[in-house]
Amino acid sequence: MAANLAVSVEKFAYFLEKMQTYNLNAATLLALMCCNVFGVTFANDFAYNGAMGPDHWGEQFSTCSGKHQSPINIDSVNVIRRTYPPLIPDNFGSQTIGAEILNNGHTVVVRLEYA
């Protein structure tokens, strides 16, 4: 009986692992589909010339009303270069148990939930 239970638990754990991979793959596919569909819909929110150019950015985006937007001139002669430690991703080895996909109008944000 104990051997059968161990095999059943092992099979269930394997099934859960495959479902997590399937869910992550499905979330990735859904995110890519959202990029394709919504990218066409929202592709003209801003431009660099014409009716959606920099002169009109402030109408939809208050932080771009002529004081804070690029381009900026970075004088490479006076740049202070710094070395930073390498980035260490959080939860890189963790298993995901869920995901939330959000279309913010310019990109798709995927928030993963970890075990």
N, C-alpha and C positions, 0 to 999 in steps of 0.2 A: 504494500500500500504506500509506504513512504517513498519507494522508488518511483511509482507512478505519479505521486504528488510532485516530486522533484522534477520529473520530466515535464509535467504540466506547467509548473512555475517557470521552468526554463523556456518552454514554448511561448508562454504568455509574455515573458520578458522580451523574447525575440520579436514577437508580434508588436509589442509596444514600441520597441526601437524602430521597427520598420514603419509604423504609423507616424512616428515623430519625423522620420525622414520624408515620408509621403506628405505630411502636413507642411513641412518647410518647403518642399518642392512645389506644392500647390500654392503656397503663399508667394513664392518667388514668381511663379507663372502668372498669378493674378496681378502682382505688382507690375510685371512687364506688360501685361495686357492693358492695365490702367495707364501706363506711360504712353502706350501707342494710341489708345482711344482719347484720353484727356489731353495728351500732347498736341493733338490736332485741334481740339476745342480751344485750348488756352494758349496756343502758340503765338498769338499776336497781342498779348497783354502789354508788351513794350517792344520798342525797336530803337534803333540809333539814328533814325531820320524820319521825316514825314510826320503824319498826324499822331503817331505813337512815339515820337522821338523825345530827346531830353527836355525840350521845351514844354512837353506835356506830361512828363513823368509825375510831377507834383499833383496833378489832378487825381490820380489814383493812389499814389504812394507819397504820403506827406513828408517822409524823410528825404525825398528826392526833389524838393521844391526849389532847387537852385543853390543849395548851400552844402549838401553832404554827398552828392553823387560823384562818381568817377567820370572822366579819367583824372588821375592825379599824376603829377610829375615826380617820380622817384629818382633823385639825384644819386646814381650809383657810386659816385666818388665819396659821398658823405655817409653812406650806409654803414651802420655798425653791425657787423656780422657776429652772430652768437652760435654756439654749439649747444644743443640740447640733448638730454639723454633719449634713447630710443623709446618710442611709444609702446606701452604694454597693453594690449586689448583686454578689457574686462570680460569675464565669462567666456573666454575663447574656447576652453575645453568643456564647457557646460552643455548639457542637453537642453534644447528648447522645448517648452511645453505649450507654447501658444504664440500667436503673432497678431499684431494690429496693423492694418495698412491704412494710411491716410494720404489723400490727395490734397495738397495745400494750394493747388492752382499753378505751381511752377515745377514741382517735383513730387515724387511719391516717397513718403516716409514709411519705413517698416520698423516697428518697435517689437522686439522679441521679448518673450517672457521666459525666464529660465527656471529650471527645477531647483 
